[in-house]
Amino acid sequence: GCGEALAAQALARTCAHLTLSDAAPSVREKLKARFSADPALSVLSIEEVEALPDGSFDLVIVNSLVQYLSRAQLEGLLALFHRLLAPGGRLLLADVIPPGVGAARDAAALLSFAAREGFFFAAVLGLARTAVSPYRKLRADLGLATYEEADVLGLLTAAGFAAARHRPNVGHNQARMAFLATR
């Protein structure tokens, strides 16, 4: 889902309407409270998104989500987005983790980015909190889904998209991949 959607207002200024979606009711409630005064922004549940008519969107952005989905869930999501995109609409699938990019490489990319952007100590603190949080154990137990570039392109093509790798990745971790797909 969209999580905290920290860039939502900036993104909303570049389009006619921005729809955010997250599976967690608590996240949606916080977002609805935060954006209640903005008519260009709506917050929907997954079920509400699924109920939208065909061709509802010109652009769908999926950033740093694929790693939490099974292959079957990803296939279902791609089929949904293909239906929801208008003809010629685009899907940006970003922050996809290739095999071999683990937690240590993710942490190094974050710390490098944090040093460049002036929040190094906050990033170190955040990593320390993550190291002792349930997320670390969950990531170790469940793992994160990883994909080769050719696999993602194959999934996008099978879902009916014309797709290509997009460089650079959207986000600070350039070891991860992004893809731009057109309906």
Backbone as a chain_set.jsonl record, in Angstrom:
{"seq": "GCGEALAAQALARTCAHLTLSDAAPSVREKLKARFSADPALSVLSIEEVEALPDGSFDLVIVNSLVQYLSRAQLEGLLALFHRLLAPGGRLLLADVIPPGVGAARDAAALLSFAAREGFFFAAVLGLARTAVSPYRKLRADLGLATYEEADVLGLLTAAGFAAARHRPNVGHNQARMAFLATR", "coords": {"N": [[0.809, -1.188, 0.0], [0.209, 2.363, 0.131], [1.349, 3.347, 2.418], [2.685, 5.787, 4.617], [2.668, 7.827, 2.776], [4.321, 10.137, 2.205], [5.056, 11.921, 0.194], [2.712, 12.637, -1.003], [1.141, 15.061, -1.19], [2.773, 16.744, -2.741], [2.914, 15.219, -5.07], [0.205, 15.172, -5.744], [-0.194, 17.756, -6.618], [0.673, 17.659, -9.198], [-1.141, 16.381, -10.75], [-4.559, 15.728, -11.834], [-6.152, 14.323, -10.018], [-5.374, 12.406, -7.144], [-5.213, 9.153, -6.019], [-4.89, 7.296, -3.148], [-3.988, 4.164, -1.705], [-4.188, 1.661, 0.775], [-3.814, -1.392, 2.521], [-4.078, -1.515, 5.261], [-6.337, -0.6, 7.721], [-5.827, 1.272, 9.811], [-3.765, 2.855, 8.787], [-5.06, 3.984, 6.566], [-7.042, 5.516, 7.874], [-5.496, 7.456, 9.218], [-4.386, 8.744, 6.994], [-6.709, 9.706, 5.73], [-7.565, 11.55, 7.649], [-5.404, 13.312, 7.575], [-5.493, 14.297, 4.946], [-8.047, 15.252, 4.53], [-9.029, 17.796, 3.869], [-8.272, 18.192, 1.292], [-9.448, 18.203, -1.842], [-8.383, 17.047, -4.098], [-7.325, 14.671, -3.472], [-7.827, 11.29, -2.602], [-8.495, 8.553, -0.4], [-8.483, 5.141, -0.468], [-9.677, 1.824, 0.278], [-8.322, -1.446, -0.481], [-10.378, -3.014, -1.488], [-12.191, -1.064, -2.329], [-10.726, 0.086, -4.394], [-10.581, -2.101, -6.134], [-13.233, -2.181, -6.928], [-13.555, -0.057, -8.63], [-14.369, 1.411, -11.839], [-13.373, 0.087, -15.08], [-10.474, 1.483, -16.655], [-10.023, 3.674, -14.971], [-7.72, 5.057, -14.196], [-4.875, 6.997, -15.251], [-2.267, 6.731, -14.595], [-0.496, 4.509, -12.552], [1.311, 4.062, -9.647], [3.517, 1.913, -8.168], [5.444, 1.477, -5.594], [8.085, 0.036, -3.913], [6.704, -2.254, -2.981], [6.369, -4.747, -4.17], [8.118, -6.67, -3.121], [6.866, -7.679, -0.905], [4.866, -9.309, -1.729], [3.468, -12.426, -2.846], [4.226, -14.387, -5.777], [1.839, -15.062, -7.082], [0.083, -13.177, -5.956], [1.25, -10.84, -6.973], [0.845, -11.243, -9.737], [-1.965, -11.113, -9.783], [-2.339, -8.463, -8.941], [-1.121, -7.061, -11.054], [-2.865, -7.739, -13.141], [-5.192, -6.494, -12.191], [-4.373, -3.78, -12.231], [-3.938, -3.484, -14.959], [-6.541, -3.623, -15.911], [-7.633, -1.381, -14.621], [-6.235, 0.765, -15.659], [-6.436, 3.312, -18.116], [-6.598, 3.045, -21.737], [-3.364, 3.301, -23.058], [-2.471, 4.159, -20.65], [-0.13, 4.254, -17.887], [2.002, 2.165, -15.901], [4.09, 2.379, -13.204], [6.402, 0.468, -11.818], [8.292, 0.155, -9.119], [11.363, -0.028, -7.186], [11.922, -2.731, -7.049], [13.276, -5.695, -5.873], [16.215, -7.266, -6.878], [17.578, -10.655, -7.05], [20.091, -11.398, -4.618], [20.433, -8.9, -3.512], [20.548, -7.915, -0.428], [19.748, -7.279, 3.071], [22.021, -5.983, 4.143], [23.106, -4.606, 1.962], [20.94, -2.952, 1.363], [20.909, -1.395, 3.715], [23.391, -0.107, 3.492], [22.952, 1.437, 1.176], [20.919, 3.114, 2.118], [22.284, 4.5, 4.195], [24.275, 5.821, 2.747], [22.713, 7.503, 1.117], [21.461, 8.961, 3.166], [23.656, 10.278, 4.296], [24.359, 11.98, 2.182], [22.065, 13.561, 2.059], [21.794, 14.711, 4.534], [20.721, 13.472, 6.862], [21.99, 11.503, 8.321], [22.526, 10.559, 11.01], [19.944, 10.203, 11.99], [19.129, 8.185, 10.27], [20.856, 6.111, 11.023], [19.919, 5.691, 13.617], [17.299, 4.884, 13.0], [17.853, 2.475, 11.614], [18.98, 1.037, 13.712], [16.774, 0.803, 15.405], [15.139, -0.754, 13.757], [16.664, -3.066, 13.674], [16.219, -4.215, 16.155], [13.546, -4.597, 16.152], [10.312, -6.216, 15.543], [10.139, -6.387, 12.764], [12.634, -7.063, 11.67], [12.936, -9.777, 12.404], [10.677, -10.798, 11.141], [11.306, -10.252, 8.454], [13.539, -11.9, 8.202], [12.398, -14.418, 8.722], [10.252, -14.692, 6.851], [11.303, -13.688, 4.524], [11.953, -11.688, 1.597], [10.362, -11.139, -1.494], [12.144, -11.629, -4.472], [13.188, -10.687, -7.764], [14.385, -11.423, -11.014], [15.306, -9.221, -13.687], [14.31, -10.056, -16.214], [12.24, -11.741, -15.401], [10.349, -9.978, -14.242], [9.721, -8.395, -16.455], [8.571, -10.386, -18.027], [6.298, -11.061, -16.487], [4.894, -8.637, -16.602], [4.434, -8.433, -19.361], [2.865, -10.74, -19.746], [0.628, -9.899, -18.398], [-0.431, -8.149, -20.157], [0.861, -5.775, -20.73], [3.055, -3.442, -22.417], [6.361, -3.294, -21.759], [9.332, -1.984, -20.153], [12.582, -1.848, -18.667], [13.2, 0.711, -16.362], [15.428, 3.294, -15.845], [16.862, 5.76, -13.802], [16.253, 3.731, -10.817], [13.334, 4.501, -8.937], [13.792, 6.181, -6.106], [16.191, 5.838, -3.413], [17.85, 3.586, -3.531], [19.803, 2.252, -5.759], [20.481, -0.302, -6.424], [18.224, -1.683, -6.627], [15.357, -2.21, -8.835], [13.417, -0.549, -11.42], [10.446, -0.391, -13.422], [8.727, 0.558, -16.353], [5.567, 0.401, -17.612], [3.177, 0.14, -20.225], [-0.27, 0.273, -20.957]], "CA": [[0.0, 0.0, 0.0], [0.896, 3.657, 0.036], [2.016, 3.686, 3.669], [2.478, 7.149, 5.113], [2.474, 8.708, 1.611], [4.951, 11.403, 2.572], [5.145, 12.822, -0.96], [1.392, 12.679, -1.641], [0.684, 16.409, -1.551], [3.589, 17.21, -3.864], [2.473, 14.46, -6.236], [-1.163, 15.599, -6.076], [-0.126, 19.039, -7.34], [1.068, 17.411, -10.587], [-2.178, 15.632, -11.462], [-5.93, 16.176, -11.565], [-6.618, 13.664, -8.796], [-4.484, 11.362, -6.642], [-5.864, 8.146, -5.187], [-3.975, 6.509, -2.325], [-4.619, 2.948, -1.204], [-3.404, 0.834, 1.683], [-4.629, -2.468, 3.087], [-4.232, -1.347, 6.71], [-7.34, 0.413, 8.086], [-5.245, 2.341, 10.642], [-3.026, 3.745, 7.882], [-6.055, 4.743, 5.795], [-7.688, 6.513, 8.746], [-4.539, 8.559, 9.41], [-4.296, 9.471, 5.724], [-7.971, 10.436, 5.538], [-7.537, 12.703, 8.557], [-4.374, 14.245, 7.105], [-5.814, 14.875, 3.641], [-9.496, 15.471, 4.436], [-9.34, 19.103, 3.285], [-7.732, 18.261, -0.072], [-10.375, 17.52, -2.755], [-7.64, 16.377, -5.163], [-6.76, 13.457, -2.898], [-8.753, 10.367, -1.945], [-7.871, 7.388, 0.226], [-9.392, 4.007, -0.661], [-9.256, 0.471, 0.648], [-8.06, -2.305, -1.636], [-11.688, -3.418, -2.021], [-12.75, 0.088, -3.05], [-9.97, 0.201, -5.646], [-11.019, -3.207, -6.995], [-14.594, -1.902, -7.406], [-13.551, 1.066, -9.572], [-14.603, 0.99, -13.228], [-12.231, -0.05, -15.989], [-9.936, 2.72, -17.207], [-10.141, 4.763, -13.992], [-6.453, 5.748, -13.942], [-3.898, 7.219, -16.319], [-0.968, 6.329, -14.054], [-0.465, 3.803, -11.272], [2.671, 3.948, -9.123], [3.694, 0.868, -7.158], [6.828, 1.662, -5.158], [8.548, -0.711, -2.742], [5.624, -3.13, -2.528], [6.452, -6.064, -4.805], [8.869, -7.611, -2.288], [5.988, -8.219, 0.138], [3.804, -10.08, -2.38], [3.802, -13.686, -3.511], [4.135, -14.265, -7.233], [0.408, -15.081, -7.438], [-0.472, -11.871, -5.586], [1.754, -9.866, -7.942], [0.121, -11.469, -10.989], [-3.311, -10.571, -9.593], [-2.245, -7.007, -8.887], [-0.853, -6.574, -12.41], [-4.123, -7.868, -13.896], [-6.072, -5.428, -11.705], [-3.912, -2.487, -12.735], [-4.172, -3.448, -16.404], [-7.969, -3.297, -16.067], [-7.93, -0.038, -14.109], [-5.581, 1.8, -16.464], [-7.026, 3.692, -19.399], [-5.701, 2.721, -22.845], [-2.207, 4.199, -23.07], [-2.076, 4.456, -19.271], [1.169, 3.698, -17.512], [2.269, 1.586, -14.594], [5.475, 2.46, -12.753], [6.678, -0.552, -10.807], [9.619, 0.594, -8.689], [12.013, -0.55, -5.988], [11.847, -4.189, -7.122], [14.561, -6.224, -5.397], [16.757, -8.408, -7.607], [18.267, -11.615, -6.184], [21.431, -11.008, -4.186], [20.431, -7.605, -2.821], [20.017, -8.211, 0.894], [19.589, -6.226, 4.075], [23.258, -5.209, 4.301], [23.207, -3.68, 0.82], [19.885, -1.961, 1.579], [21.361, -0.486, 4.773], [24.472, 0.714, 2.943], [22.344, 2.424, 0.273], [20.223, 4.098, 2.951], [23.257, 5.343, 4.897], [24.901, 6.687, 1.741], [21.705, 8.515, 0.798], [21.281, 9.794, 4.361], [24.836, 11.143, 4.424], [24.245, 13.017, 1.139], [20.897, 14.416, 2.282], [21.871, 15.368, 5.835], [20.007, 12.844, 7.977], [22.754, 10.289, 8.595], [22.333, 10.053, 12.376], [18.561, 9.723, 12.08], [19.082, 6.905, 9.557], [21.516, 5.12, 11.883], [18.965, 5.404, 14.692], [16.219, 4.101, 12.4], [18.345, 1.118, 11.366], [19.128, 0.383, 15.02], [15.416, 0.435, 15.846], [14.691, -1.863, 12.914], [17.425, -4.261, 14.045], [15.648, -4.82, 17.365], [12.085, -4.613, 16.004], [9.754, -7.449, 14.964], [10.317, -6.393, 11.307], [13.864, -7.777, 11.353], [12.638, -11.203, 12.497], [9.712, -11.1, 10.093], [12.032, -10.28, 7.183], [14.38, -13.094, 8.207], [11.547, -15.611, 8.67], [9.451, -14.76, 5.628], [12.064, -13.265, 3.363], [11.328, -10.742, 0.68], [10.353, -11.647, -2.866], [13.116, -11.028, -5.381], [12.919, -11.014, -9.161], [15.305, -11.041, -12.082], [14.71, -8.262, -14.617], [13.538, -10.777, -17.236], [11.011, -12.255, -14.776], [9.387, -8.88, -14.104], [9.268, -8.058, -17.804], [7.677, -11.464, -18.441], [5.025, -10.908, -15.768], [4.21, -7.46, -17.152], [3.978, -8.795, -20.705], [1.765, -11.697, -19.589], [-0.545, -9.149, -17.925], [-0.935, -7.322, -21.248], [1.576, -4.502, -20.828], [4.326, -3.261, -23.111], [7.154, -2.872, -20.606], [10.781, -1.872, -20.246], [13.272, -1.433, -17.443], [13.334, 2.17, -16.24], [16.598, 3.712, -15.062], [17.236, 5.084, -12.563], [15.175, 3.306, -9.927], [12.703, 5.571, -8.175], [14.221, 5.974, -4.727], [17.622, 5.996, -3.163], [18.605, 2.348, -3.673], [19.962, 1.967, -7.18], [20.644, -1.744, -6.633], [16.876, -2.163, -6.933], [14.96, -1.945, -10.219], [12.124, 0.058, -11.743], [9.919, -0.766, -14.732], [7.632, 1.381, -16.85], [4.719, -0.44, -18.456], [2.072, 0.857, -20.858], [-1.416, -0.565, -21.315]], "C": [[0.855, 1.255, 0.0], [1.623, 4.038, 1.318], [1.699, 5.112, 4.086], [2.314, 8.183, 4.009], [3.048, 10.098, 1.85], [5.027, 12.402, 1.42], [3.792, 13.045, -1.63], [0.967, 14.08, -2.046], [1.483, 16.978, -2.713], [3.164, 16.503, -5.147], [1.086, 14.903, -6.688], [-1.173, 16.911, -6.849], [0.226, 18.853, -8.817], [0.003, 16.671, -11.389], [-3.564, 16.145, -11.077], [-6.464, 15.583, -10.269], [-5.648, 12.554, -8.426], [-5.278, 10.44, -5.726], [-4.787, 7.354, -4.463], [-4.713, 5.273, -1.841], [-3.652, 2.197, -0.308], [-4.336, -0.205, 2.291], [-4.931, -2.254, 4.567], [-5.244, -0.251, 7.044], [-6.76, 1.564, 8.912], [-4.464, 3.341, 9.795], [-4.009, 4.603, 7.099], [-6.708, 5.823, 6.645], [-6.775, 7.712, 8.99], [-4.435, 9.407, 8.145], [-5.556, 10.287, 5.469], [-8.014, 11.672, 6.427], [-6.558, 13.756, 8.053], [-4.794, 14.98, 5.839], [-7.294, 15.22, 3.475], [-9.868, 16.791, 3.77], [-8.894, 19.225, 1.83], [-8.644, 17.495, -1.032], [-9.67, 16.772, -3.891], [-7.044, 15.053, -4.7], [-7.854, 12.584, -2.293], [-7.971, 9.165, -1.432], [-8.877, 6.243, 0.178], [-8.8, 2.716, -0.115], [-8.959, -0.306, -0.634], [-9.384, -2.702, -2.297], [-12.345, -2.279, -2.805], [-12.029, 0.308, -4.373], [-10.429, -0.877, -6.62], [-12.394, -2.949, -7.603], [-14.655, -0.75, -8.408], [-13.79, 0.565, -10.995], [-13.304, 0.878, -14.026], [-11.787, 1.325, -16.466], [-9.975, 3.908, -16.264], [-8.873, 5.599, -13.827], [-5.638, 5.927, -15.216], [-2.514, 6.742, -15.899], [-1.185, 5.629, -12.721], [0.998, 3.676, -10.874], [2.67, 2.91, -8.01], [5.165, 0.913, -6.757], [7.089, 0.889, -3.868], [7.442, -1.569, -2.126], [5.815, -4.572, -2.988], [7.132, -7.094, -3.9], [8.017, -8.265, -1.199], [4.882, -9.118, -0.418], [4.326, -11.418, -2.876], [3.703, -13.457, -5.019], [2.672, -14.22, -7.676], [-0.254, -13.748, -7.095], [-0.021, -10.794, -6.568], [1.033, -10.023, -9.278], [-1.293, -10.898, -10.908], [-3.324, -9.055, -9.586], [-1.995, -6.418, -10.275], [-2.105, -6.668, -13.28], [-5.106, -6.771, -13.487], [-5.656, -4.081, -12.283], [-4.091, -2.376, -14.241], [-5.625, -3.069, -16.679], [-8.256, -1.85, -15.68], [-7.277, 1.084, -14.91], [-6.356, 2.055, -17.756], [-6.084, 3.235, -20.515], [-4.591, 3.769, -22.939], [-1.736, 4.585, -21.678], [-0.797, 3.73, -18.9], [1.19, 3.186, -16.08], [3.757, 1.739, -14.314], [5.621, 1.489, -11.594], [8.112, -0.314, -10.351], [10.066, -0.084, -7.401], [11.874, -2.068, -5.897], [13.235, -4.742, -6.782], [15.014, -7.386, -6.275], [17.413, -9.4, -6.634], [19.669, -11.107, -5.814], [21.513, -9.652, -3.516], [19.74, -7.821, -1.477], [19.983, -7.002, 1.804], [20.842, -5.366, 4.22], [23.406, -4.191, 3.167], [22.139, -2.591, 0.909], [20.324, -0.924, 2.611], [22.462, 0.436, 4.264], [23.922, 1.791, 2.012], [21.63, 3.511, 1.065], [21.212, 5.034, 3.63], [23.976, 6.287, 3.938], [23.968, 7.833, 1.362], [21.535, 9.486, 1.964], [22.453, 10.747, 4.558], [24.777, 12.282, 3.409], [23.16, 14.031, 1.468], [20.819, 15.014, 3.686], [21.055, 14.751, 6.955], [20.661, 11.519, 8.378], [22.46, 9.721, 9.986], [20.907, 9.549, 12.597], [18.43, 8.364, 11.387], [19.734, 5.799, 10.378], [20.574, 4.706, 13.011], [17.806, 4.546, 14.176], [16.635, 2.662, 12.122], [18.51, 0.345, 12.672], [17.766, -0.056, 15.552], [14.887, -0.759, 15.057], [15.382, -3.162, 13.319], [16.848, -4.96, 15.267], [14.118, -4.926, 17.297], [11.609, -5.964, 15.475], [9.967, -7.535, 13.446], [11.542, -7.207, 10.914], [13.608, -9.285, 11.366], [11.671, -11.623, 11.394], [10.406, -11.2, 8.739], [12.897, -11.533, 7.1], [13.542, -14.363, 8.045], [10.845, -15.77, 7.327], [10.249, -14.472, 4.372], [11.304, -12.235, 2.552], [11.394, -11.348, -0.711], [11.382, -10.885, -3.69], [12.822, -11.515, -6.794], [14.086, -10.594, -10.036], [14.572, -10.064, -13.0], [13.815, -8.966, -15.635], [12.23, -11.328, -16.67], [9.946, -11.17, -14.671], [8.841, -8.495, -15.472], [8.302, -9.123, -18.329], [6.311, -11.376, -17.77], [4.22, -9.734, -16.32], [3.649, -7.759, -18.543], [2.787, -9.754, -20.633], [0.482, -11.013, -19.122], [-1.083, -8.194, -18.986], [-0.248, -5.987, -21.427], [2.722, -4.581, -21.832], [5.24, -2.645, -22.067], [8.638, -2.818, -20.913], [11.337, -1.507, -18.875], [13.419, 0.081, -17.478], [14.535, 2.467, -15.352], [16.601, 5.219, -14.962], [16.008, 4.568, -11.83], [14.607, 4.539, -9.244], [13.047, 5.306, -6.712], [15.725, 5.966, -4.63], [18.444, 4.755, -3.476], [18.69, 1.935, -5.139], [20.323, 0.511, -7.471], [19.299, -2.389, -6.942], [16.458, -1.684, -8.326], [13.604, -1.252, -10.303], [11.753, -0.339, -13.171], [8.779, 0.17, -15.09], [6.859, 0.541, -17.861], [3.545, 0.375, -18.979], [0.981, -0.132, -21.234], [-1.734, -0.372, -22.786]], "O": [[2.078, 1.193, -0.118], [2.435, 4.963, 1.309], [0.573, 5.582, 3.923], [1.868, 9.3, 4.271], [2.352, 11.104, 1.713], [5.058, 13.61, 1.655], [3.741, 13.595, -2.73], [0.472, 14.266, -3.157], [0.914, 17.634, -3.586], [3.068, 17.135, -6.199], [0.825, 14.998, -7.887], [-2.074, 17.147, -7.652], [0.092, 19.79, -9.605], [0.206, 16.367, -12.565], [-3.716, 16.9, -10.116], [-7.152, 16.264, -9.508], [-5.155, 11.84, -9.299], [-5.929, 10.888, -4.782], [-3.88, 6.808, -5.091], [-5.918, 5.319, -1.594], [-2.458, 2.106, -0.592], [-5.509, 0.074, 2.544], [-5.933, -2.759, 5.072], [-5.033, 0.908, 6.686], [-7.163, 2.713, 8.731], [-4.501, 4.542, 10.061], [-3.819, 5.814, 6.978], [-6.906, 6.941, 6.17], [-7.232, 8.855, 8.972], [-4.401, 10.636, 8.213], [-5.474, 11.438, 5.038], [-8.458, 12.733, 5.988], [-6.846, 14.952, 8.099], [-4.484, 16.16, 5.676], [-7.738, 15.458, 2.351], [-10.934, 16.886, 3.161], [-9.118, 20.259, 1.202], [-8.624, 16.265, -1.042], [-10.289, 15.955, -4.571], [-6.337, 14.389, -5.458], [-8.709, 13.076, -1.556], [-6.92, 8.813, -1.968], [-9.981, 6.352, 0.71], [-7.582, 2.546, -0.057], [-9.305, 0.131, -1.732], [-9.489, -2.722, -3.523], [-12.984, -2.517, -3.83], [-12.656, 0.675, -5.367], [-10.644, -0.599, -7.8], [-12.689, -3.451, -8.687], [-15.715, -0.496, -8.981], [-13.452, -0.573, -11.319], [-12.288, 1.487, -13.692], [-12.608, 2.222, -16.658], [-9.961, 5.051, -16.722], [-8.946, 6.737, -13.363], [-5.707, 5.111, -16.136], [-1.688, 6.39, -16.742], [-1.951, 6.091, -11.876], [1.828, 3.236, -11.669], [1.921, 3.016, -7.039], [6.029, 0.44, -7.495], [6.397, 1.071, -2.866], [7.27, -1.603, -0.907], [5.459, -5.508, -2.273], [6.759, -8.267, -3.913], [8.405, -9.29, -0.637], [4.056, -9.628, 0.339], [5.484, -11.533, -3.276], [3.159, -12.449, -5.47], [2.309, -13.429, -8.547], [-1.069, -13.246, -7.87], [-0.812, -9.934, -6.955], [0.648, -9.024, -9.887], [-1.766, -10.27, -11.855], [-4.218, -8.433, -10.161], [-2.583, -5.398, -10.634], [-2.374, -5.765, -14.073], [-5.775, -6.187, -14.339], [-6.497, -3.326, -12.77], [-4.368, -1.291, -14.751], [-5.902, -2.28, -17.583], [-9.038, -1.172, -16.346], [-7.721, 2.231, -14.845], [-6.859, 1.131, -18.395], [-4.891, 3.053, -20.271], [-4.853, 4.971, -22.904], [-0.718, 5.261, -21.532], [-0.429, 2.728, -19.514], [0.504, 3.693, -15.192], [4.589, 1.281, -15.096], [5.033, 1.675, -10.529], [9.05, -0.553, -11.112], [9.264, -0.631, -6.643], [11.727, -2.623, -4.808], [14.24, -4.303, -7.34], [14.299, -8.378, -6.411], [17.766, -9.024, -5.517], [20.337, -10.461, -6.622], [22.569, -9.287, -2.999], [18.514, -7.9, -1.398], [20.165, -5.864, 1.372], [20.74, -4.153, 4.399], [23.791, -3.045, 3.402], [22.401, -1.436, 0.57], [20.138, 0.277, 2.413], [22.465, 1.628, 4.571], [24.376, 2.934, 2.053], [21.722, 4.691, 0.727], [20.999, 6.247, 3.64], [24.253, 7.433, 4.29], [24.385, 8.99, 1.295], [21.474, 10.699, 1.761], [22.259, 11.899, 4.945], [25.108, 13.422, 3.735], [23.312, 15.221, 1.192], [19.878, 15.745, 3.994], [20.724, 15.443, 7.918], [19.984, 10.551, 8.724], [22.176, 8.531, 10.121], [20.697, 8.572, 13.315], [17.703, 7.492, 11.863], [19.227, 4.679, 10.428], [20.446, 3.522, 13.323], [17.385, 3.597, 14.838], [15.865, 1.733, 12.364], [18.218, -0.849, 12.737], [17.627, -1.156, 16.086], [14.264, -1.66, 15.619], [14.767, -4.228, 13.31], [16.978, -6.177, 15.4], [13.477, -5.304, 18.277], [12.417, -6.768, 15.01], [9.975, -8.634, 12.892], [11.502, -7.958, 9.939], [14.016, -9.992, 10.444], [11.834, -12.682, 10.787], [10.134, -12.117, 7.963], [12.98, -12.16, 6.043], [13.93, -15.277, 7.317], [10.846, -16.852, 6.739], [9.916, -14.95, 3.288], [10.134, -11.959, 2.818], [12.378, -12.0, -1.063], [11.479, -9.66, -3.615], [12.284, -12.604, -6.996], [14.695, -9.545, -9.826], [13.343, -10.088, -13.075], [12.694, -8.526, -15.89], [11.222, -11.377, -17.375], [8.777, -11.41, -14.974], [7.637, -8.292, -15.63], [7.323, -8.795, -19.0], [5.284, -11.592, -18.415], [3.004, -9.831, -16.484], [2.521, -7.379, -18.858], [1.815, -9.598, -21.373], [-0.618, -11.483, -19.41], [-2.075, -7.503, -18.753], [-0.718, -5.148, -22.195], [3.285, -5.65, -22.065], [4.932, -1.578, -21.535], [9.136, -3.505, -21.805], [10.642, -0.93, -18.038], [13.73, 0.656, -18.521], [14.64, 1.949, -14.24], [16.361, 5.897, -15.961], [14.875, 4.913, -12.166], [15.325, 5.509, -9.003], [12.622, 4.296, -6.151], [16.436, 6.073, -5.629], [19.654, 4.873, -3.673], [17.758, 1.343, -5.684], [20.458, 0.128, -8.633], [19.241, -3.506, -7.456], [17.133, -0.846, -8.924], [12.77, -1.348, -9.402], [12.618, -0.588, -14.011], [7.966, 0.53, -14.239], [7.42, 0.039, -18.835], [2.986, 1.202, -18.259], [1.249, -1.216, -21.752], [-2.668, -0.986, -23.301]]}, "num_chains": 1, "name": "protein.A"}
